[in-house]
Amino acid sequence: MTRGYDLDHPGTTLLHWQAVTIFGAAAVDIATSQPEWRSTCPDLIVRVSSPAIRERYDAVLPGVVVYAIAQRPECVDDYYADPDGKRLYAVARTRKWEDPSSAEAEGMDRIPCPAALLTYGSYCLFMAADRGVGYRHEVDRWRLAEGSARQSAETRLLWTADHRGVNFAVENQPWDSMRGIIAHTNISAQAYSAGEAWRTAVNELTLNAASRAFGFNRDLPIPLLEEARRRYEATMGYLRSLGMEIHGRPFGDR
């Protein structure tokens, strides 16, 4: 156990592809190639070294390995938290623009990657990296839970708005991608806005803007984040103009 974080608990593990999403391939590859794991995790080393992509990406990394990866200087993101500490945001260490990210501009506290892992948990870091925001101590209900707890992951839709209109796809479907399931960038190469959706009744949807690629993203400077907010609101307006009842989650919430 490290500072109250149980590295042996199943909820601290990550699939290999999730770790790559969070930390970047370089950090994962360097950390998992260390000789110490050959004696403590020999089966894991075999899997992450496999030439078969699917076998490699589906390997389960134990908490102690995930923590070792989080300490690598090659990790691609830093983390920032809301003042109340409930929500965590991933911000790229190297960005395409010189302006500060909205997290930096708003004075949020920067949390180093290892500390973020210990405080918020591995799956929260994954959601922050993949969806733009993670919630403290949330767990991967699809991978770890059974029965009705899996329903939300089975019925969640991804949406993108592009030149074709608003596109929807069931998230939990096989796809020839690193994640093994579909992502926003598989639906649209470029998009006006994007997020998640749930069918909550006939002709009724609940939407959020949880897409780091095309929606809410703390990497963005404040002017670009405000533009992303306007695009999200415009998309909801477009869907309402088609006669649909749309319930939008606040921008930045999931």
Secondary structure as a PSIPRED ss2 file (coil, helix, strand):
# PSIPRED VFORMAT (PSIPRED V4.0)

   1 M C   1.000  0.000  0.000
   2 T E   0.000  0.000  1.000
   3 R C   1.000  0.000  0.000
   4 G C   1.000  0.000  0.000
   5 Y E   0.000  0.000  1.000
   6 D C   1.000  0.000  0.000
   7 L C   1.000  0.000  0.000
   8 D C   1.000  0.000  0.000
   9 H C   1.000  0.000  0.000
  10 P H   0.000  1.000  0.000
  11 G H   0.000  1.000  0.000
  12 T H   0.000  1.000  0.000
  13 T C   1.000  0.000  0.000
  14 L E   0.000  0.000  1.000
  15 L E   0.000  0.000  1.000
  16 H H   0.000  1.000  0.000
  17 W H   0.000  1.000  0.000
  18 Q H   0.000  1.000  0.000
  19 A H   0.000  1.000  0.000
  20 V H   0.000  1.000  0.000
  21 T H   0.000  1.000  0.000
  22 I H   0.000  1.000  0.000
  23 F H   0.000  1.000  0.000
  24 G C   1.000  0.000  0.000
  25 A H   0.000  1.000  0.000
  26 A H   0.000  1.000  0.000
  27 A H   0.000  1.000  0.000
  28 V H   0.000  1.000  0.000
  29 D H   0.000  1.000  0.000
  30 I H   0.000  1.000  0.000
  31 A H   0.000  1.000  0.000
  32 T H   0.000  1.000  0.000
  33 S C   1.000  0.000  0.000
  34 Q C   1.000  0.000  0.000
  35 P C   1.000  0.000  0.000
  36 E C   1.000  0.000  0.000
  37 W H   0.000  1.000  0.000
  38 R H   0.000  1.000  0.000
  39 S H   0.000  1.000  0.000
  40 T H   0.000  1.000  0.000
  41 C C   1.000  0.000  0.000
  42 P H   0.000  1.000  0.000
  43 D H   0.000  1.000  0.000
  44 L H   0.000  1.000  0.000
  45 I H   0.000  1.000  0.000
  46 V H   0.000  1.000  0.000
  47 R H   0.000  1.000  0.000
  48 V H   0.000  1.000  0.000
  49 S C   1.000  0.000  0.000
  50 S C   1.000  0.000  0.000
  51 P C   1.000  0.000  0.000
  52 A C   1.000  0.000  0.000
  53 I H   0.000  1.000  0.000
  54 R H   0.000  1.000  0.000
  55 E H   0.000  1.000  0.000
  56 R H   0.000  1.000  0.000
  57 Y H   0.000  1.000  0.000
  58 D C   1.000  0.000  0.000
  59 A C   1.000  0.000  0.000
  60 V E   0.000  0.000  1.000
  61 L E   0.000  0.000  1.000
  62 P C   1.000  0.000  0.000
  63 G H   0.000  1.000  0.000
  64 V H   0.000  1.000  0.000
  65 V H   0.000  1.000  0.000
  66 V H   0.000  1.000  0.000
  67 Y H   0.000  1.000  0.000
  68 A H   0.000  1.000  0.000
  69 I H   0.000  1.000  0.000
  70 A H   0.000  1.000  0.000
  71 Q C   1.000  0.000  0.000
  72 R C   1.000  0.000  0.000
  73 P C   1.000  0.000  0.000
  74 E C   1.000  0.000  0.000
  75 C C   1.000  0.000  0.000
  76 V C   1.000  0.000  0.000
  77 D E   0.000  0.000  1.000
  78 D E   0.000  0.000  1.000
  79 Y E   0.000  0.000  1.000
  80 Y E   0.000  0.000  1.000
  81 A E   0.000  0.000  1.000
  82 D C   1.000  0.000  0.000
  83 P C   1.000  0.000  0.000
  84 D C   1.000  0.000  0.000
  85 G C   1.000  0.000  0.000
  86 K C   1.000  0.000  0.000
  87 R E   0.000  0.000  1.000
  88 L E   0.000  0.000  1.000
  89 Y E   0.000  0.000  1.000
  90 A E   0.000  0.000  1.000
  91 V E   0.000  0.000  1.000
  92 A E   0.000  0.000  1.000
  93 R C   1.000  0.000  0.000
  94 T C   1.000  0.000  0.000
  95 R C   1.000  0.000  0.000
  96 K C   1.000  0.000  0.000
  97 W C   1.000  0.000  0.000
  98 E C   1.000  0.000  0.000
  99 D C   1.000  0.000  0.000
 100 P C   1.000  0.000  0.000
 101 S C   1.000  0.000  0.000
 102 S H   0.000  1.000  0.000
 103 A H   0.000  1.000  0.000
 104 E H   0.000  1.000  0.000
 105 A H   0.000  1.000  0.000
 106 E C   1.000  0.000  0.000
 107 G C   1.000  0.000  0.000
 108 M C   1.000  0.000  0.000
 109 D E   0.000  0.000  1.000
 110 R E   0.000  0.000  1.000
 111 I E   0.000  0.000  1.000
 112 P C   1.000  0.000  0.000
 113 C H   0.000  1.000  0.000
 114 P H   0.000  1.000  0.000
 115 A H   0.000  1.000  0.000
 116 A H   0.000  1.000  0.000
 117 L H   0.000  1.000  0.000
 118 L H   0.000  1.000  0.000
 119 T H   0.000  1.000  0.000
 120 Y H   0.000  1.000  0.000
 121 G C   1.000  0.000  0.000
 122 S H   0.000  1.000  0.000
 123 Y H   0.000  1.000  0.000
 124 C H   0.000  1.000  0.000
 125 L H   0.000  1.000  0.000
 126 F H   0.000  1.000  0.000
 127 M H   0.000  1.000  0.000
 128 A H   0.000  1.000  0.000
 129 A H   0.000  1.000  0.000
 130 D H   0.000  1.000  0.000
 131 R H   0.000  1.000  0.000
 132 G C   1.000  0.000  0.000
 133 V C   1.000  0.000  0.000
 134 G E   0.000  0.000  1.000
 135 Y E   0.000  0.000  1.000
 136 R C   1.000  0.000  0.000
 137 H C   1.000  0.000  0.000
 138 E C   1.000  0.000  0.000
 139 V C   1.000  0.000  0.000
 140 D C   1.000  0.000  0.000
 141 R H   0.000  1.000  0.000
 142 W H   0.000  1.000  0.000
 143 R H   0.000  1.000  0.000
 144 L H   0.000  1.000  0.000
 145 A C   1.000  0.000  0.000
 146 E C   1.000  0.000  0.000
 147 G H   0.000  1.000  0.000
 148 S H   0.000  1.000  0.000
 149 A H   0.000  1.000  0.000
 150 R H   0.000  1.000  0.000
 151 Q H   0.000  1.000  0.000
 152 S H   0.000  1.000  0.000
 153 A H   0.000  1.000  0.000
 154 E H   0.000  1.000  0.000
 155 T H   0.000  1.000  0.000
 156 R C   1.000  0.000  0.000
 157 L E   0.000  0.000  1.000
 158 L E   0.000  0.000  1.000
 159 W E   0.000  0.000  1.000
 160 T E   0.000  0.000  1.000
 161 A E   0.000  0.000  1.000
 162 D E   0.000  0.000  1.000
 163 H C   1.000  0.000  0.000
 164 R C   1.000  0.000  0.000
 165 G E   0.000  0.000  1.000
 166 V E   0.000  0.000  1.000
 167 N E   0.000  0.000  1.000
 168 F E   0.000  0.000  1.000
 169 A E   0.000  0.000  1.000
 170 V E   0.000  0.000  1.000
 171 E C   1.000  0.000  0.000
 172 N C   1.000  0.000  0.000
 173 Q C   1.000  0.000  0.000
 174 P E   0.000  0.000  1.000
 175 W C   1.000  0.000  0.000
 176 D C   1.000  0.000  0.000
 177 S C   1.000  0.000  0.000
 178 M C   1.000  0.000  0.000
 179 R C   1.000  0.000  0.000
 180 G C   1.000  0.000  0.000
 181 I E   0.000  0.000  1.000
 182 I C   1.000  0.000  0.000
 183 A C   1.000  0.000  0.000
 184 H H   0.000  1.000  0.000
 185 T H   0.000  1.000  0.000
 186 N H   0.000  1.000  0.000
 187 I H   0.000  1.000  0.000
 188 S C   1.000  0.000  0.000
 189 A C   1.000  0.000  0.000
 190 Q C   1.000  0.000  0.000
 191 A C   1.000  0.000  0.000
 192 Y C   1.000  0.000  0.000
 193 S E   0.000  0.000  1.000
 194 A E   0.000  0.000  1.000
 195 G E   0.000  0.000  1.000
 196 E E   0.000  0.000  1.000
 197 A E   0.000  0.000  1.000
 198 W E   0.000  0.000  1.000
 199 R E   0.000  0.000  1.000
 200 T E   0.000  0.000  1.000
 201 A E   0.000  0.000  1.000
 202 V C   1.000  0.000  0.000
 203 N C   1.000  0.000  0.000
 204 E E   0.000  0.000  1.000
 205 L E   0.000  0.000  1.000
 206 T E   0.000  0.000  1.000
 207 L E   0.000  0.000  1.000
 208 N C   1.000  0.000  0.000
 209 A C   1.000  0.000  0.000
 210 A C   1.000  0.000  0.000
 211 S C   1.000  0.000  0.000
 212 R C   1.000  0.000  0.000
 213 A C   1.000  0.000  0.000
 214 F C   1.000  0.000  0.000
 215 G C   1.000  0.000  0.000
 216 F C   1.000  0.000  0.000
 217 N C   1.000  0.000  0.000
 218 R C   1.000  0.000  0.000
 219 D C   1.000  0.000  0.000
 220 L C   1.000  0.000  0.000
 221 P C   1.000  0.000  0.000
 222 I H   0.000  1.000  0.000
 223 P H   0.000  1.000  0.000
 224 L H   0.000  1.000  0.000
 225 L H   0.000  1.000  0.000
 226 E H   0.000  1.000  0.000
 227 E H   0.000  1.000  0.000
 228 A H   0.000  1.000  0.000
 229 R H   0.000  1.000  0.000
 230 R H   0.000  1.000  0.000
 231 R H   0.000  1.000  0.000
 232 Y H   0.000  1.000  0.000
 233 E H   0.000  1.000  0.000
 234 A H   0.000  1.000  0.000
 235 T H   0.000  1.000  0.000
 236 M H   0.000  1.000  0.000
 237 G H   0.000  1.000  0.000
 238 Y H   0.000  1.000  0.000
 239 L H   0.000  1.000  0.000
 240 R H   0.000  1.000  0.000
 241 S H   0.000  1.000  0.000
 242 L C   1.000  0.000  0.000
 243 G C   1.000  0.000  0.000
 244 M C   1.000  0.000  0.000
 245 E E   0.000  0.000  1.000
 246 I E   0.000  0.000  1.000
 247 H E   0.000  0.000  1.000
 248 G E   0.000  0.000  1.000
 249 R C   1.000  0.000  0.000
 250 P C   1.000  0.000  0.000
 251 F C   1.000  0.000  0.000
 252 G C   1.000  0.000  0.000
 253 D C   1.000  0.000  0.000
 254 R C   1.000  0.000  0.000
